[in-house]
Amino acid sequence: MKKSTLVFLLGASIVSSIISASAQEALWNKLSRKFDSFYQKGNYSEAAKVADEALEVAEKTFGPDHPNVATSLSNLGRLYRSQGKYVKAEPLYKRSLSIREKTFGLNHLYVAVSLNDLGSLYNDQGKYAEAEPLYKRALAMREKALEPNYDELASLLSNLAQVYRVQGKYGEAEPLYKRSLAIREKTRVAEHPDIAKSLNNLAVLYIDQGRYSEAEPLFMRSLRIQEKSANSNPNEVAILLNNLARVYGAQGKYAEAEPLFKKSLAISEKSLGPDHPDVASTLHNLAGLNRVQGKYTEAESLYKRALAIWEKALGPDHPNVARSLNHLALVYDNQGKNTDAETLYKRALTIREKALGPEHPDVATVCENMANFYRKIGNTKEAEKFEKRAREIRSIPKTGSTAYR
């Protein structure tokens, strides 16, 4: 009798454990779905709570090296990356990658997902030399797959193109952006937000090249898609408004550009918080609009706020910090504040040389600004030195069929 009772109790315990584990797995799945919903809507505060809970449930239920733990780590890393919390995101992405490589092998498509995630984090931080090989490895894995995931393939093509674009390798970037767009137009419905993203990416490339007439219709089409979509992320709308305003500003259409910048800024501040890098981008662009109209006081204030955000979020040597320094120097230059202008020009030049290389077009831009500055204050020797260097950079042919602009 005692033996029968013991067997019954052991059996009941096993059944209870199975039920408990099943309930925990169901809870993890529910939390993961809730995270996706909050994240897609840009509700990052609620997404963070759910992501932390999901990770805790996964580790307790499945163990520290289970694929579901890797998924939760990746989700939490994605959230931190979206918030500009790159230091917090990196170890999560790395741990997720390690789990997937150990569980599935080095060439599994889940590994490609983690490579893309980590590459995107490095891309955001301006670590292009670290991002590029991760994207290439993931892209090779996707293209060799018997049943390729076209969403992931399009994303990887776009991400690798982004690395090339920011380095001024426009000839390498454009076909990748176009291929990404073609895949999404073929595999998605006509008004899908992913198509809007691809249109935006290609249009930004055209802005960088001064091809404004080609950029504008792409931004307009992208914005129409985002505004109609029920699943539209407000941050994507803010980015599009900002980029369309850049087109108008570059063409001297200041009255059309300013309200778009301000609307973009209001959306970003509300959804991301006042200290997010995307907020700094809009502040920087709005500052530029004020600067070219001679509104130096307003421009200086906006540039300084953007600079503070980027320095805190990205570090003092990021290319975006150099952007703010270069343009703030122009404000001081325009006002005759020569000592302040020279100091900032020099720091901007140092950052760009280090981050982008000595032959990048953005280095030439600073050199041209410095040449104008020195010529204006009567330092002909320094002016000629920077003019010569800028000319040499602009004339250096790039790898492939494109030349530096």
N, C-alpha and C positions, 0 to 999 in steps of 0.2 A: 504494500500500500504506500509506504513511504517512497519507494522507488518510482512508482507511477506518478505520485505527486511531484517529485523532483523533475521527472521528464516533462510533465505538463508545464511546470513553472519555467523550465528552460525554453520549451517551445514557445510559450507565451512571450518570454523575454525577447526571443529572436524575432517573432512576428512584430512585437512592439517596436523593436529597433528598426526593422524594415519600414514599418509605417512612418516612424519618426523621420528616417532618412528621406523617404519619399516626400513627406510633408515639407521638409527643409529644402529639397530640390525644387518643389513647386513654389515655395516662397522665393527662392533665388531667381527663378524664371520670372515671377511676378515683379520682383524688384527691378530686374534688368529691363523689362518692358516699360516700367514706370520711368526708369532713368532715361530711356530713349525718348519717351514722350516729353518729359520736362526739357531735355537737352534740345530737341528739335524746335521747341517753342521758345528757346532762349531763357528759360526759367532756371538759371544756374544755381540759385540758392537752394531750391527744392531738389534739383538734380544731385547736388553735392551730398545732401542728407541720405538720399536713396542709394547713391553710389557707395558711400561708406558702409551702410548697412548691408548692401549686397556683397561687398568684399568680405566683411566679417562672417556672414552666413556661409559664403563659399569656402573660406579657410577652415571653418569649424566642421562643415559637412563633408567636404571632399578631400581635405588635406592641402598643405601649402603648395604642392607642385601639380595640382590638377588643372586641366585646360580651362575649366570654368573660373578658376582663380585668375588665370591669365586674361580672360575676358573682362573680369571685374577690374583688374589692374589697368587694362587698356582703356576702359570706360572712364575711370577716374583720372587717368593721365590725359585723356582727350578733354575732359572738363577743365583741368588745370591749364592745359595749353590754350584753350579758348579764353580763359581769364587772364592770360599773360603770365601765369605762375610757372615759368619754365623750369626753375630749379626743383620744384615739387614734382613736375611731370616726368622728368628724365629718368629717375630711378624706377618709377612705376613702369614706364615703357620698356626699360632694359630688363626688368624682372619678368615681364610678360613675354618678351622675346626669348629669354633664356628657358622659360618653362616650355614654350612651344617648340623650340629647337630640340630640347631634351625629349619631349613627348612624341613629336611627329617626325623628327629628322630635319636636316638642314634645308631641304628643298621642298618642304610642304607649303601649300598655299596659305595656311594659317601663319606660317613664318613670314611670308610675303606681306601679310597685313601688318605684322609688327614692324617689319623693316620700313614700310611706308609711314607708319605712325612716328617712328623715331626719326626718320629722314625729314618729315614735316616739322618736327620740333626743332631740329637743327637749322632747317631753312628759315624758320621764324626768327631764330637767333642770329642769322647772318653767318652761320657756320656752313658755308656752301661746300667746302672741300669735304666735310664730313657727311653732308646730306647726299651728294651726288652718287657715291658708290652704293649707298643703301637703296636709293631709288633704282639704280641700274640693275642691282641684284634682284630686287623684287620684280622689276619689269621683265627681266629675262625669264623668271619663274612663271609669271603670268602668261607670257607669249608661248611658252612651251607646253602649257597645260592642254590636255585633250579637250576639256570643256572650259574654256576661259570665262572668267567672270568679267563681263564687259564693263560693269560699273567700276570695278577695281582697276581694270586696264585703263579706262579713260581717266580715272583719278591719277594714276601713276604717270601717265603721259603728260598730264597737265602739271603735276608737281615737278617733274624733271624739267619741263619747259620753263617753269618759274625759276629754277636754279640758273638756267642759261640766261633768261631775260635779265635778272638782276645783275648778272656779270657782263651785260652788254653783248651777249652772244645771240643776237636777234635772228640770225640765219638758222641757227640750230633750234631756237625756241619756236619759231612760227609753224613749221610743219608738225611739230608735236602738238601744239595747241589745236591746229586744224584737224588733226587725226582724232584727238580727244572729242572735239565738237562733232565730227562726223559719226563717231561711234554712238554718242548720246542721241543724236538726231535719228539714228537708225533704230536704236533699242528703246527709246523713251517716247511717250506721247508728246505731241507738239508743244504743249505748254508746261512741260515739267521743269521744276526749279534747277535740276542739274544742267539742263540746256542753258538756262540763264547764267549759271556759273561759268560755263565754257565760253559763252558769248562775252561775258565780262572779262575773262582772262585774255582772250584774243584782243579785245578792245584796249586793254591796258598796255599790251605790247605795242599797239599802234600809237597810243599816246606817247610812249617812250621814244618813238621814232618821229614824232611830230605829224603823224598821219591822222589828223583830227577828223577829216571828212569821212574817213573809213571807220573811225572809232565811234562817232556819235550814233549812227543807226544801230550799231551793235548794242550800245548801252541802252538805247531807247527800247529796243526789242526785249532785252534782258529785264529791264525795269517793268515792262508790261506783264511779262510772265510772272515775276515775283509778286507784283501787286495783286494779280488775279488768283494766285495759288492759295489754297486753304492751308497748306503746310509751309507757307513762306516763313523764313526766319527773319525777324526784324533787323538783325545785324546785316544780313545780306542786302536788304533794302537800303540800309544806311550806307553801305559800301558803294552801291550803285549810284545813289544820289551824290555821294562825294565824288565819284569818278566822272559822272556826267557834268558836275559843276567844274571839274578840272578842265574838261574840254571847252566849256564856255569861257572860263577864265583865260585860258591860253589863246583864245580867239578875240579877246578883248570885250566879251559880252558880260561885263561885270554885273549888270542889273539882273541878268538871268542866273548867274553863278551864285551870288550871295545867298538868296533864300534857300537854294538847294544845299549849300554847305551848312547853313544854320539848321535846316530840317534834319540833315544827316547827323549833326552833332547832338541834337536833342534826343534822337532815337538811340544813338550809341551810349550816351550818358545814362539814359534810363535803363537800358537793357544790360549794359556791361559795367556800369559804374564810372565815376569820373577819372579814374587813374588807369584805364585800360589802354594798351598801345594803339588800338583802333581809334580811340578818342583822340589820341595825340596826332594821328594822321590827319584827321579832319581839322583839328586846331591849327596844324601846320599849314594846311592848304588855305584855310580861311585867313591866316596871317599873311600868306603870300598875296592873296587878293587885296588885302588892305595895303600892303607894301607898294604894289605897283600903282595904286591910286594915291600914293603919298600920305597915307594915314599911318604914320610911323609909330605913334604912341600905341594905337590899337594893335598894330602888327607886332611890336616888341613884346607886349603883354602876352599875346597868343603864342608867339614863338617860345618864350620862356616857359610857359606852362607845358607846351609840347615837349620841350627839351627835358624838363624835370621828369615827366612821365616816362619818356624813353630811357633816360639814364637809369632810373630806378628799375624799370621792367626788363631792359635789354642789356644793361651794362654800359660803361663809359666809352667802349670801343666799337659799338654797333654802327653800321652805316646810317641808320636813321638818326642817330645822335649827330653824325657829321652833317646830315641834311639840315638839321635845325641850326647848327653852328654856322654853316655856310650862309644860310639865309638871314640869320640874326646879324651876322657880320655885314651883310648887304644893307640892312637897316641902319647900322651904325655908320657905315661908309656913306650912305646917302645923307646922313645928318652931320657929316664931318667929324665924327667921333673916331679919329684915326687910330688911336692906341687900342681902343676896344675892338675895332674892326680887324686890325692886323693880328691881334692875339687869337681871335676866333677863326680867322682864315687859316692860320698856321695849324691850329688844332684840328680843324676839319680836314685839311690836307693830309696830316699825319694819320688820322683814322682811316681815311679812304685808301691811302697807299697800303696800309696794313691789312685792311679787311678785303679790299677788292683787287689789289695788285697795282703796281705803278703805271700800267698802261691802260687802265680802265677809263671810259669816257667821263665818268664822274670826277676823276682826278683832273682831267683836262678842264672840266668846268670850273673847278676851284682855281686852277692855274690861270685861267682867263680872267676870273674875278680879281685875283691878286695882281695880275698884270695891269688891269684897269685902275686898280687902287693905287699901285705904285706910280703909274704914269700921272695920275691926278695929283699926287703929292710931290711930284717932281723927282722921283727916284727912278731915273731912266734905266740905270743898269739893272736893277731888280725887275723892272717892267719887261725889258727885253729878254731877260732870262726866263721868265714865266711864259712869255709869248712864244718863245722858241720851243719850250717843253710842250705846251699845249698843241702847237702845230705838229710836232713829232708824234704825239699820241694820236691825234686825229687822222694822221696819214698812215698809221701802222695797219696793215691788212690783218684781219682776223682769220682764224682757222676756218676753212671752208670758203664759201662764196661771198661772205659779207665783210664789210669794212666797218671799223669803228665810226660812229657818228660823232 
